[in-house]
Amino acid sequence: MASQGITGTPSAWVARFAPLVPEGEVLDLACGGGRHARLFAAKGHPVLAVDRDLAALESAGGQGIATRAFDLEAEDMEWPFEESRFAGIVVTNYLHRPLFPHLFRSLAPGGILLYETFAAGNEQFGKPSNPAFLLRQGELLERVAEEDGLRVIAFEDGYVDGPKAAMVQRICVLKPLAEPRLCRIA
């Protein structure tokens, strides 16, 4: 996966489920060089690419892509995005567990969350190897289950051999449209 970031090739997981993202703004969180921001911008989505690395943001910007420097792990961090804002949220190769509730709340009804990062066992293949940066077995499913109403479209947890050998977890989640309320007609 690190080599995908270098080449700029989108993750196969993200590319596979990108067509499910409805019309609207996409958040590429911890965007790095912007490979997913470019993918969604090419599909006609306005994109907000966020990262704390200013050099990465320079290469992430482009037509249809707004960039924002922001440290998601700052001690005094206040989540800067409103509820139900994004039609799609993409996070790859990044894990900061306190962000999960914010991600779910910022996803618009009908929106899609695509999340893919390293999992326990990856230490045998190199970095990251610190357990703080590796998902526990089934952890993405657990995080989604903690939120009412989210629907798992697809989930994988295990070994991948490309673009480099790694242990990963990845999930595609739908935030369903609100159920229509029945009204009694008098």
mmCIF file of the C-alpha atoms, coordinates in Angstrom:
data_MODEL
# 
_entry.id   MODEL 
# 
loop_
_atom_site.group_PDB 
_atom_site.id 
_atom_site.type_symbol 
_atom_site.label_atom_id 
_atom_site.label_alt_id 
_atom_site.label_comp_id 
_atom_site.label_asym_id 
_atom_site.label_entity_id 
_atom_site.label_seq_id 
_atom_site.pdbx_PDB_ins_code 
_atom_site.Cartn_x 
_atom_site.Cartn_y 
_atom_site.Cartn_z 
_atom_site.occupancy 
_atom_site.B_iso_or_equiv 
_atom_site.pdbx_formal_charge 
_atom_site.auth_seq_id 
_atom_site.auth_comp_id 
_atom_site.auth_asym_id 
_atom_site.auth_atom_id 
_atom_site.pdbx_PDB_model_num 
ATOM 1   C CA . MET A 1 1   ? 0.000   0.000   0.000   1.00 0.00 ? 1   MET A CA 1 
ATOM 2   C CA . ALA A 1 2   ? 2.854   2.385   0.614   1.00 0.00 ? 2   ALA A CA 1 
ATOM 3   C CA . SER A 1 3   ? 3.876   1.931   -2.994  1.00 0.00 ? 3   SER A CA 1 
ATOM 4   C CA . GLN A 1 4   ? 0.386   2.971   -4.115  1.00 0.00 ? 4   GLN A CA 1 
ATOM 5   C CA . GLY A 1 5   ? 0.946   6.295   -2.393  1.00 0.00 ? 5   GLY A CA 1 
ATOM 6   C CA . ILE A 1 6   ? 4.249   6.733   -4.208  1.00 0.00 ? 6   ILE A CA 1 
ATOM 7   C CA . THR A 1 7   ? 2.889   5.878   -7.645  1.00 0.00 ? 7   THR A CA 1 
ATOM 8   C CA . GLY A 1 8   ? -0.373  7.715   -7.127  1.00 0.00 ? 8   GLY A CA 1 
ATOM 9   C CA . THR A 1 9   ? -2.387  4.656   -8.089  1.00 0.00 ? 9   THR A CA 1 
ATOM 10  C CA . PRO A 1 10  ? -5.649  4.515   -6.139  1.00 0.00 ? 10  PRO A CA 1 
ATOM 11  C CA . SER A 1 11  ? -6.269  1.606   -3.830  1.00 0.00 ? 11  SER A CA 1 
ATOM 12  C CA . ALA A 1 12  ? -8.085  -1.200  -5.651  1.00 0.00 ? 12  ALA A CA 1 
ATOM 13  C CA . TRP A 1 13  ? -10.556 -1.311  -2.728  1.00 0.00 ? 13  TRP A CA 1 
ATOM 14  C CA . VAL A 1 14  ? -11.384 2.382   -3.028  1.00 0.00 ? 14  VAL A CA 1 
ATOM 15  C CA . ALA A 1 15  ? -11.603 2.219   -6.831  1.00 0.00 ? 15  ALA A CA 1 
ATOM 16  C CA . ARG A 1 16  ? -13.918 -0.802  -6.609  1.00 0.00 ? 16  ARG A CA 1 
ATOM 17  C CA . PHE A 1 17  ? -16.462 0.944   -4.383  1.00 0.00 ? 17  PHE A CA 1 
ATOM 18  C CA . ALA A 1 18  ? -16.037 4.544   -5.593  1.00 0.00 ? 18  ALA A CA 1 
ATOM 19  C CA . PRO A 1 19  ? -19.024 4.209   -7.979  1.00 0.00 ? 19  PRO A CA 1 
ATOM 20  C CA . LEU A 1 20  ? -21.307 3.720   -4.937  1.00 0.00 ? 20  LEU A CA 1 
ATOM 21  C CA . VAL A 1 21  ? -20.573 7.231   -3.640  1.00 0.00 ? 21  VAL A CA 1 
ATOM 22  C CA . PRO A 1 22  ? -23.557 9.426   -4.509  1.00 0.00 ? 22  PRO A CA 1 
ATOM 23  C CA . GLU A 1 23  ? -23.317 12.894  -5.990  1.00 0.00 ? 23  GLU A CA 1 
ATOM 24  C CA . GLY A 1 24  ? -21.777 15.341  -3.548  1.00 0.00 ? 24  GLY A CA 1 
ATOM 25  C CA . GLU A 1 25  ? -18.625 16.316  -1.712  1.00 0.00 ? 25  GLU A CA 1 
ATOM 26  C CA . VAL A 1 26  ? -16.004 13.713  -0.795  1.00 0.00 ? 26  VAL A CA 1 
ATOM 27  C CA . LEU A 1 27  ? -13.578 13.990  2.116   1.00 0.00 ? 27  LEU A CA 1 
ATOM 28  C CA . ASP A 1 28  ? -10.151 12.402  1.563   1.00 0.00 ? 28  ASP A CA 1 
ATOM 29  C CA . LEU A 1 29  ? -8.874  12.290  5.143   1.00 0.00 ? 29  LEU A CA 1 
ATOM 30  C CA . ALA A 1 30  ? -5.106  12.023  5.753   1.00 0.00 ? 30  ALA A CA 1 
ATOM 31  C CA . CYS A 1 31  ? -4.912  12.277  1.975   1.00 0.00 ? 31  CYS A CA 1 
ATOM 32  C CA . GLY A 1 32  ? -1.146  12.138  1.516   1.00 0.00 ? 32  GLY A CA 1 
ATOM 33  C CA . GLY A 1 33  ? -0.343  12.896  -2.115  1.00 0.00 ? 33  GLY A CA 1 
ATOM 34  C CA . GLY A 1 34  ? -4.018  12.892  -3.102  1.00 0.00 ? 34  GLY A CA 1 
ATOM 35  C CA . ARG A 1 35  ? -4.383  9.720   -5.156  1.00 0.00 ? 35  ARG A CA 1 
ATOM 36  C CA . HIS A 1 36  ? -7.975  9.233   -3.959  1.00 0.00 ? 36  HIS A CA 1 
ATOM 37  C CA . ALA A 1 37  ? -8.791  12.931  -4.157  1.00 0.00 ? 37  ALA A CA 1 
ATOM 38  C CA . ARG A 1 38  ? -7.854  12.801  -7.854  1.00 0.00 ? 38  ARG A CA 1 
ATOM 39  C CA . LEU A 1 39  ? -9.911  9.640   -8.374  1.00 0.00 ? 39  LEU A CA 1 
ATOM 40  C CA . PHE A 1 40  ? -13.066 11.253  -6.987  1.00 0.00 ? 40  PHE A CA 1 
ATOM 41  C CA . ALA A 1 41  ? -12.462 14.609  -8.665  1.00 0.00 ? 41  ALA A CA 1 
ATOM 42  C CA . ALA A 1 42  ? -12.164 12.758  -11.995 1.00 0.00 ? 42  ALA A CA 1 
ATOM 43  C CA . LYS A 1 43  ? -15.599 11.254  -11.266 1.00 0.00 ? 43  LYS A CA 1 
ATOM 44  C CA . GLY A 1 44  ? -17.038 14.761  -10.869 1.00 0.00 ? 44  GLY A CA 1 
ATOM 45  C CA . HIS A 1 45  ? -17.117 15.001  -7.088  1.00 0.00 ? 45  HIS A CA 1 
ATOM 46  C CA . PRO A 1 46  ? -15.958 18.147  -5.348  1.00 0.00 ? 46  PRO A CA 1 
ATOM 47  C CA . VAL A 1 47  ? -13.227 16.908  -2.999  1.00 0.00 ? 47  VAL A CA 1 
ATOM 48  C CA . LEU A 1 48  ? -11.768 18.203  0.243   1.00 0.00 ? 48  LEU A CA 1 
ATOM 49  C CA . ALA A 1 49  ? -8.303  16.716  0.784   1.00 0.00 ? 49  ALA A CA 1 
ATOM 50  C CA . VAL A 1 50  ? -7.072  17.018  4.380   1.00 0.00 ? 50  VAL A CA 1 
ATOM 51  C CA . ASP A 1 51  ? -3.607  16.279  5.740   1.00 0.00 ? 51  ASP A CA 1 
ATOM 52  C CA . ARG A 1 52  ? -1.181  17.856  8.192   1.00 0.00 ? 52  ARG A CA 1 
ATOM 53  C CA . ASP A 1 53  ? 1.715   17.522  5.736   1.00 0.00 ? 53  ASP A CA 1 
ATOM 54  C CA . LEU A 1 54  ? 1.912   20.734  3.685   1.00 0.00 ? 54  LEU A CA 1 
ATOM 55  C CA . ALA A 1 55  ? 4.165   19.198  1.037   1.00 0.00 ? 55  ALA A CA 1 
ATOM 56  C CA . ALA A 1 56  ? 1.714   16.341  0.530   1.00 0.00 ? 56  ALA A CA 1 
ATOM 57  C CA . LEU A 1 57  ? -1.155  18.807  0.206   1.00 0.00 ? 57  LEU A CA 1 
ATOM 58  C CA . GLU A 1 58  ? 0.707   20.656  -2.551  1.00 0.00 ? 58  GLU A CA 1 
ATOM 59  C CA . SER A 1 59  ? 0.681   17.538  -4.693  1.00 0.00 ? 59  SER A CA 1 
ATOM 60  C CA . ALA A 1 60  ? -2.877  16.628  -3.637  1.00 0.00 ? 60  ALA A CA 1 
ATOM 61  C CA . GLY A 1 61  ? -4.481  19.796  -4.979  1.00 0.00 ? 61  GLY A CA 1 
ATOM 62  C CA . GLY A 1 62  ? -5.906  20.155  -8.452  1.00 0.00 ? 62  GLY A CA 1 
ATOM 63  C CA . GLN A 1 63  ? -9.055  20.736  -10.463 1.00 0.00 ? 63  GLN A CA 1 
ATOM 64  C CA . GLY A 1 64  ? -12.065 20.121  -8.223  1.00 0.00 ? 64  GLY A CA 1 
ATOM 65  C CA . ILE A 1 65  ? -9.897  19.504  -5.139  1.00 0.00 ? 65  ILE A CA 1 
ATOM 66  C CA . ALA A 1 66  ? -9.739  21.899  -2.209  1.00 0.00 ? 66  ALA A CA 1 
ATOM 67  C CA . THR A 1 67  ? -6.990  21.232  0.332   1.00 0.00 ? 67  THR A CA 1 
ATOM 68  C CA . ARG A 1 68  ? -6.849  21.935  4.033   1.00 0.00 ? 68  ARG A CA 1 
ATOM 69  C CA . ALA A 1 69  ? -3.913  21.575  6.397   1.00 0.00 ? 69  ALA A CA 1 
ATOM 70  C CA . PHE A 1 70  ? -5.162  20.147  9.669   1.00 0.00 ? 70  PHE A CA 1 
ATOM 71  C CA . ASP A 1 71  ? -3.601  18.075  12.451  1.00 0.00 ? 71  ASP A CA 1 
ATOM 72  C CA . LEU A 1 72  ? -6.180  15.397  13.234  1.00 0.00 ? 72  LEU A CA 1 
ATOM 73  C CA . GLU A 1 73  ? -4.205  14.218  16.248  1.00 0.00 ? 73  GLU A CA 1 
ATOM 74  C CA . ALA A 1 74  ? -3.610  17.530  18.008  1.00 0.00 ? 74  ALA A CA 1 
ATOM 75  C CA . GLU A 1 75  ? -4.440  17.330  21.718  1.00 0.00 ? 75  GLU A CA 1 
ATOM 76  C CA . ASP A 1 76  ? -6.957  20.158  21.506  1.00 0.00 ? 76  ASP A CA 1 
ATOM 77  C CA . MET A 1 77  ? -8.375  19.060  18.141  1.00 0.00 ? 77  MET A CA 1 
ATOM 78  C CA . GLU A 1 78  ? -11.990 19.955  17.542  1.00 0.00 ? 78  GLU A CA 1 
ATOM 79  C CA . TRP A 1 79  ? -13.544 18.147  14.594  1.00 0.00 ? 79  TRP A CA 1 
ATOM 80  C CA . PRO A 1 80  ? -13.942 20.844  11.944  1.00 0.00 ? 80  PRO A CA 1 
ATOM 81  C CA . PHE A 1 81  ? -16.682 19.300  9.793   1.00 0.00 ? 81  PHE A CA 1 
ATOM 82  C CA . GLU A 1 82  ? -20.409 19.453  10.305  1.00 0.00 ? 82  GLU A CA 1 
ATOM 83  C CA . GLU A 1 83  ? -22.774 16.529  10.534  1.00 0.00 ? 83  GLU A CA 1 
ATOM 84  C CA . SER A 1 84  ? -24.086 14.931  7.335   1.00 0.00 ? 84  SER A CA 1 
ATOM 85  C CA . ARG A 1 85  ? -21.754 16.971  5.105   1.00 0.00 ? 85  ARG A CA 1 
ATOM 86  C CA . PHE A 1 86  ? -20.002 14.380  2.950   1.00 0.00 ? 86  PHE A CA 1 
ATOM 87  C CA . ALA A 1 87  ? -21.402 12.047  0.291   1.00 0.00 ? 87  ALA A CA 1 
ATOM 88  C CA . GLY A 1 88  ? -18.218 10.030  0.654   1.00 0.00 ? 88  GLY A CA 1 
ATOM 89  C CA . ILE A 1 89  ? -15.350 9.753   3.093   1.00 0.00 ? 89  ILE A CA 1 
ATOM 90  C CA . VAL A 1 90  ? -12.116 7.954   2.222   1.00 0.00 ? 90  VAL A CA 1 
ATOM 91  C CA . VAL A 1 91  ? -9.404  6.976   4.709   1.00 0.00 ? 91  VAL A CA 1 
ATOM 92  C CA . THR A 1 92  ? -6.464  4.778   3.723   1.00 0.00 ? 92  THR A CA 1 
ATOM 93  C CA . ASN A 1 93  ? -3.232  3.850   5.470   1.00 0.00 ? 93  ASN A CA 1 
ATOM 94  C CA . TYR A 1 94  ? -4.153  5.931   8.514   1.00 0.00 ? 94  TYR A CA 1 
ATOM 95  C CA . LEU A 1 95  ? -5.541  5.081   11.930  1.00 0.00 ? 95  LEU A CA 1 
ATOM 96  C CA . HIS A 1 96  ? -6.493  7.434   14.745  1.00 0.00 ? 96  HIS A CA 1 
ATOM 97  C CA . ARG A 1 97  ? -9.277  5.706   16.657  1.00 0.00 ? 97  ARG A CA 1 
ATOM 98  C CA . PRO A 1 98  ? -10.833 8.817   18.274  1.00 0.00 ? 98  PRO A CA 1 
ATOM 99  C CA . LEU A 1 99  ? -11.933 9.955   14.793  1.00 0.00 ? 99  LEU A CA 1 
ATOM 100 C CA . PHE A 1 100 ? -14.402 7.126   14.131  1.00 0.00 ? 100 PHE A CA 1 
ATOM 101 C CA . PRO A 1 101 ? -17.496 8.774   15.707  1.00 0.00 ? 101 PRO A CA 1 
ATOM 102 C CA . HIS A 1 102 ? -16.732 12.012  13.845  1.00 0.00 ? 102 HIS A CA 1 
ATOM 103 C CA . LEU A 1 103 ? -16.447 10.191  10.527  1.00 0.00 ? 103 LEU A CA 1 
ATOM 104 C CA . PHE A 1 104 ? -19.797 8.480   10.994  1.00 0.00 ? 104 PHE A CA 1 
ATOM 105 C CA . ARG A 1 105 ? -21.529 11.739  11.966  1.00 0.00 ? 105 ARG A CA 1 
ATOM 106 C CA . SER A 1 106 ? -20.053 13.697  9.049   1.00 0.00 ? 106 SER A CA 1 
ATOM 107 C CA . LEU A 1 107 ? -21.275 11.154  6.508   1.00 0.00 ? 107 LEU A CA 1 
ATOM 108 C CA . ALA A 1 108 ? -24.491 12.290  4.809   1.00 0.00 ? 108 ALA A CA 1 
ATOM 109 C CA . PRO A 1 109 ? -27.499 9.962   4.613   1.00 0.00 ? 109 PRO A CA 1 
ATOM 110 C CA . GLY A 1 110 ? -26.941 7.800   1.541   1.00 0.00 ? 110 GLY A CA 1 
ATOM 111 C CA . GLY A 1 111 ? -23.198 8.407   1.854   1.00 0.00 ? 111 GLY A CA 1 
ATOM 112 C CA . ILE A 1 112 ? -20.374 5.868   1.677   1.00 0.00 ? 112 ILE A CA 1 
ATOM 113 C CA . LEU A 1 113 ? -17.366 5.473   3.975   1.00 0.00 ? 113 LEU A CA 1 
ATOM 114 C CA . LEU A 1 114 ? -14.372 3.666   2.471   1.00 0.00 ? 114 LEU A CA 1 
ATOM 115 C CA . TYR A 1 115 ? -11.730 2.755   5.036   1.00 0.00 ? 115 TYR A CA 1 
ATOM 116 C CA . GLU A 1 116 ? -8.596  0.675   4.485   1.00 0.00 ? 116 GLU A CA 1 
ATOM 117 C CA . THR A 1 117 ? -5.565  0.411   6.722   1.00 0.00 ? 117 THR A CA 1 
ATOM 118 C CA . PHE A 1 118 ? -3.088  -1.944  8.305   1.00 0.00 ? 118 PHE A CA 1 
ATOM 119 C CA . ALA A 1 119 ? -4.084  -4.677  10.728  1.00 0.00 ? 119 ALA A CA 1 
ATOM 120 C CA . ALA A 1 120 ? -2.513  -6.792  13.452  1.00 0.00 ? 120 ALA A CA 1 
ATOM 121 C CA . GLY A 1 121 ? 0.037   -9.144  11.977  1.00 0.00 ? 121 GLY A CA 1 
ATOM 122 C CA . ASN A 1 122 ? 1.481   -6.494  9.677   1.00 0.00 ? 122 ASN A CA 1 
ATOM 123 C CA . GLU A 1 123 ? 4.581   -6.295  11.872  1.00 0.00 ? 123 GLU A CA 1 
ATOM 124 C CA . GLN A 1 124 ? 5.882   -9.430  10.124  1.00 0.00 ? 124 GLN A CA 1 
ATOM 125 C CA . PHE A 1 125 ? 5.979   -7.475  6.840   1.00 0.00 ? 125 PHE A CA 1 
ATOM 126 C CA . GLY A 1 126 ? 7.477   -4.215  8.085   1.00 0.00 ? 126 GLY A CA 1 
ATOM 127 C CA . LYS A 1 127 ? 5.959   -0.891  9.022   1.00 0.00 ? 127 LYS A CA 1 
ATOM 128 C CA . PRO A 1 128 ? 3.677   -0.014  10.575  1.00 0.00 ? 128 PRO A CA 1 
ATOM 129 C CA . SER A 1 129 ? 4.436   -2.458  13.340  1.00 0.00 ? 129 SER A CA 1 
ATOM 130 C CA . ASN A 1 130 ? 3.327   -0.512  16.417  1.00 0.00 ? 130 ASN A CA 1 
ATOM 131 C CA . PRO A 1 131 ? 0.032   -2.012  17.721  1.00 0.00 ? 131 PRO A CA 1 
ATOM 132 C CA . ALA A 1 132 ? -1.318  1.532   18.196  1.00 0.00 ? 132 ALA A CA 1 
ATOM 133 C CA . PHE A 1 133 ? -1.360  1.841   14.403  1.00 0.00 ? 133 PHE A CA 1 
ATOM 134 C CA . LEU A 1 134 ? -2.730  -1.619  13.629  1.00 0.00 ? 134 LEU A CA 1 
ATOM 135 C CA . LEU A 1 135 ? -6.388  -2.597  13.751  1.00 0.00 ? 135 LEU A CA 1 
ATOM 136 C CA . ARG A 1 136 ? -7.310  -5.545  15.945  1.00 0.00 ? 136 ARG A CA 1 
ATOM 137 C CA . GLN A 1 137 ? -9.001  -8.478  14.211  1.00 0.00 ? 137 GLN A CA 1 
ATOM 138 C CA . GLY A 1 138 ? -12.499 -7.383  13.190  1.00 0.00 ? 138 GLY A CA 1 
ATOM 139 C CA . GLU A 1 139 ? -12.051 -3.902  14.679  1.00 0.00 ? 139 GLU A CA 1 
ATOM 140 C CA . LEU A 1 140 ? -13.573 -2.013  11.754  1.00 0.00 ? 140 LEU A CA 1 
ATOM 141 C CA . LEU A 1 141 ? -16.717 -4.157  12.032  1.00 0.00 ? 141 LEU A CA 1 
ATOM 142 C CA . GLU A 1 142 ? -16.857 -3.433  15.768  1.00 0.00 ? 142 GLU A CA 1 
ATOM 143 C CA . ARG A 1 143 ? -16.553 0.322   15.188  1.00 0.00 ? 143 ARG A CA 1 
ATOM 144 C CA . VAL A 1 144 ? -19.375 0.302   12.663  1.00 0.00 ? 144 VAL A CA 1 
ATOM 145 C CA . ALA A 1 145 ? -21.555 -1.847  14.943  1.00 0.00 ? 145 ALA A CA 1 
ATOM 146 C CA . GLU A 1 146 ? -21.232 0.811   17.676  1.00 0.00 ? 146 GLU A CA 1 
ATOM 147 C CA . GLU A 1 147 ? -23.175 3.250   15.468  1.00 0.00 ? 147 GLU A CA 1 
ATOM 148 C CA . ASP A 1 148 ? -26.895 2.846   14.907  1.00 0.00 ? 148 ASP A CA 1 
ATOM 149 C CA . GLY A 1 149 ? -28.117 2.427   11.375  1.00 0.00 ? 149 GLY A CA 1 
ATOM 150 C CA . LEU A 1 150 ? -24.892 1.935   9.432   1.00 0.00 ? 150 LEU A CA 1 
ATOM 151 C CA . ARG A 1 151 ? -24.854 -0.864  6.871   1.00 0.00 ? 151 ARG A CA 1 
ATOM 152 C CA . VAL A 1 152 ? -21.733 -2.829  5.927   1.00 0.00 ? 152 VAL A CA 1 
ATOM 153 C CA . ILE A 1 153 ? -21.557 -3.328  2.172   1.00 0.00 ? 153 ILE A CA 1 
ATOM 154 C CA . ALA A 1 154 ? -18.228 -5.193  2.190   1.00 0.00 ? 154 ALA A CA 1 
ATOM 155 C CA . PHE A 1 155 ? -15.474 -6.086  4.652   1.00 0.00 ? 155 PHE A CA 1 
ATOM 156 C CA . GLU A 1 156 ? -12.130 -7.821  4.427   1.00 0.00 ? 156 GLU A CA 1 
ATOM 157 C CA . ASP A 1 157 ? -9.603  -8.651  7.124   1.00 0.00 ? 157 ASP A CA 1 
ATOM 158 C CA . GLY A 1 158 ? -6.425  -10.479 6.199   1.00 0.00 ? 158 GLY A CA 1 
ATOM 159 C CA . TYR A 1 159 ? -3.352  -10.823 4.058   1.00 0.00 ? 159 TYR A CA 1 
ATOM 160 C CA . VAL A 1 160 ? -2.781  -9.044  0.745   1.00 0.00 ? 160 VAL A CA 1 
ATOM 161 C CA . ASP A 1 161 ? 0.231   -9.590  -1.464  1.00 0.00 ? 161 ASP A CA 1 
ATOM 162 C CA . GLY A 1 162 ? 0.034   -6.410  -3.476  1.00 0.00 ? 162 GLY A CA 1 
ATOM 163 C CA . PRO A 1 163 ? 1.099   -3.805  -3.976  1.00 0.00 ? 163 PRO A CA 1 
ATOM 164 C CA . LYS A 1 164 ? 3.250   -5.130  -1.117  1.00 0.00 ? 164 LYS A CA 1 
ATOM 165 C CA . ALA A 1 165 ? 2.725   -7.921  1.391   1.00 0.00 ? 165 ALA A CA 1 
ATOM 166 C CA . ALA A 1 166 ? 0.632   -6.651  4.305   1.00 0.00 ? 166 ALA A CA 1 
ATOM 167 C CA . MET A 1 167 ? -2.139  -7.433  6.736   1.00 0.00 ? 167 MET A CA 1 
ATOM 168 C CA . VAL A 1 168 ? -5.073  -5.091  6.175   1.00 0.00 ? 168 VAL A CA 1 
ATOM 169 C CA . GLN A 1 169 ? -8.654  -4.426  7.069   1.00 0.00 ? 169 GLN A CA 1 
ATOM 170 C CA . ARG A 1 170 ? -10.982 -2.624  4.748   1.00 0.00 ? 170 ARG A CA 1 
ATOM 171 C CA . ILE A 1 171 ? -14.622 -1.764  4.867   1.00 0.00 ? 171 ILE A CA 1 
ATOM 172 C CA . CYS A 1 172 ? -17.270 -0.119  2.736   1.00 0.00 ? 172 CYS A CA 1 
ATOM 173 C CA . VAL A 1 173 ? -20.127 1.328   4.811   1.00 0.00 ? 173 VAL A CA 1 
ATOM 174 C CA . LEU A 1 174 ? -23.409 2.909   3.774   1.00 0.00 ? 174 LEU A CA 1 
ATOM 175 C CA . LYS A 1 175 ? -25.227 5.417   5.943   1.00 0.00 ? 175 LYS A CA 1 
ATOM 176 C CA . PRO A 1 176 ? -28.810 4.697   4.870   1.00 0.00 ? 176 PRO A CA 1 
ATOM 177 C CA . LEU A 1 177 ? -31.245 7.423   3.987   1.00 0.00 ? 177 LEU A CA 1 
ATOM 178 C CA . ALA A 1 178 ? -33.535 8.343   6.854   1.00 0.00 ? 178 ALA A CA 1 
ATOM 179 C CA . GLU A 1 179 ? -36.618 6.176   7.062   1.00 0.00 ? 179 GLU A CA 1 
ATOM 180 C CA . PRO A 1 180 ? -39.718 8.047   5.935   1.00 0.00 ? 180 PRO A CA 1 
ATOM 181 C CA . ARG A 1 181 ? -42.032 8.883   8.774   1.00 0.00 ? 181 ARG A CA 1 
ATOM 182 C CA . LEU A 1 182 ? -45.634 7.861   8.473   1.00 0.00 ? 182 LEU A CA 1 
ATOM 183 C CA . CYS A 1 183 ? -48.074 10.689  9.008   1.00 0.00 ? 183 CYS A CA 1 
ATOM 184 C CA . ARG A 1 184 ? -51.685 10.245  9.818   1.00 0.00 ? 184 ARG A CA 1 
ATOM 185 C CA . ILE A 1 185 ? -53.934 12.206  7.516   1.00 0.00 ? 185 ILE A CA 1 
ATOM 186 C CA . ALA A 1 186 ? -56.968 13.590  9.291   1.00 0.00 ? 186 ALA A CA 1 
# 
